[in-house]
């Protein structure tokens, strides 16, 4: 049995006919000029318009839900509560790390800058940066923004700032070295500076 389904998440309403024959006009002619309509079985597909479905109604498996939630929101502006819901869905422990990385990268690469800012804020606020390899995509985005800042205020200082933020959230020295390109000595110095700051009175 063939059950065609279209998942749509575009910015404008879906207006294409639901019958496949409606995609190419009415009668189709073969090489001999004869109409083939009597011999063509039409196929109607089911349209699932993610724009119009509230997240609470998406009762599907966890990984499928993560994909659908990502598609639903990637092209639409969202606020902090929505960002928290998106991250909570993607970061579910039952979802494989490679899938989490793929979805985070898709969001960062395709959503609006304002959405990415909101995601980064909620990402750090929720403490997801303590989960080892899962922070790579967001850390890379922080690095990209740090490089933009660096062109104006000094690239090295911007990179150090990103490294400090990662260390504050529990990232290991090795991970910060791999992500930022700083040396182990530079990262260790930053870590020691953070530790002294925490231990100083007042």
Secondary structure in CASP SS format (residue, H / E / C, confidence):
PFRMAT SS
TARGET T0000
AUTHOR 0000-0000-0000
METHOD secondary structure of the structure
MODEL  1
X C 1.00
X C 1.00
X C 1.00
X C 1.00
X E 1.00
X E 1.00
X E 1.00
X E 1.00
X C 1.00
X C 1.00
X C 1.00
X C 1.00
X C 1.00
X C 1.00
X C 1.00
X C 1.00
X C 1.00
X C 1.00
X E 1.00
X H 1.00
X H 1.00
X H 1.00
X H 1.00
X C 1.00
X C 1.00
X C 1.00
X C 1.00
X C 1.00
X E 1.00
X C 1.00
X C 1.00
X C 1.00
X C 1.00
X C 1.00
X E 1.00
X C 1.00
X H 1.00
X H 1.00
X H 1.00
X C 1.00
X C 1.00
X C 1.00
X C 1.00
X E 1.00
X C 1.00
X E 1.00
X E 1.00
X E 1.00
X E 1.00
X H 1.00
X H 1.00
X H 1.00
X C 1.00
X C 1.00
X H 1.00
X H 1.00
X H 1.00
X C 1.00
X C 1.00
X C 1.00
X C 1.00
X H 1.00
X H 1.00
X H 1.00
X H 1.00
X H 1.00
X H 1.00
X H 1.00
X H 1.00
X H 1.00
X H 1.00
X H 1.00
X H 1.00
X C 1.00
X C 1.00
X C 1.00
X C 1.00
X C 1.00
X C 1.00
X H 1.00
X H 1.00
X H 1.00
X H 1.00
X H 1.00
X H 1.00
X H 1.00
X H 1.00
X H 1.00
X H 1.00
X H 1.00
X C 1.00
X C 1.00
X C 1.00
X C 1.00
X C 1.00
X C 1.00
X H 1.00
X H 1.00
X H 1.00
X H 1.00
X H 1.00
X H 1.00
X H 1.00
X H 1.00
X H 1.00
X H 1.00
X H 1.00
X H 1.00
X H 1.00
X H 1.00
X C 1.00
X C 1.00
X H 1.00
X H 1.00
X H 1.00
X H 1.00
X H 1.00
X H 1.00
X H 1.00
X H 1.00
X H 1.00
X H 1.00
X H 1.00
X H 1.00
X H 1.00
X H 1.00
X C 1.00
X H 1.00
X H 1.00
X H 1.00
X C 1.00
X H 1.00
X H 1.00
X H 1.00
X H 1.00
X H 1.00
X H 1.00
X H 1.00
X H 1.00
X H 1.00
X H 1.00
X H 1.00
X H 1.00
X H 1.00
X H 1.00
X H 1.00
X H 1.00
X H 1.00
X H 1.00
X H 1.00
X H 1.00
X H 1.00
X H 1.00
X C 1.00
X H 1.00
X H 1.00
X H 1.00
X H 1.00
X H 1.00
X H 1.00
X H 1.00
X H 1.00
X H 1.00
X H 1.00
X H 1.00
X H 1.00
X H 1.00
X H 1.00
X C 1.00
X C 1.00
X C 1.00
X C 1.00
X H 1.00
X H 1.00
X H 1.00
X H 1.00
X H 1.00
X H 1.00
X H 1.00
X H 1.00
X C 1.00
X C 1.00
X C 1.00
X H 1.00
X H 1.00
X H 1.00
X H 1.00
X H 1.00
X H 1.00
X H 1.00
X H 1.00
X H 1.00
X H 1.00
X H 1.00
X H 1.00
X H 1.00
X H 1.00
X H 1.00
X H 1.00
X C 1.00
X C 1.00
X C 1.00
END
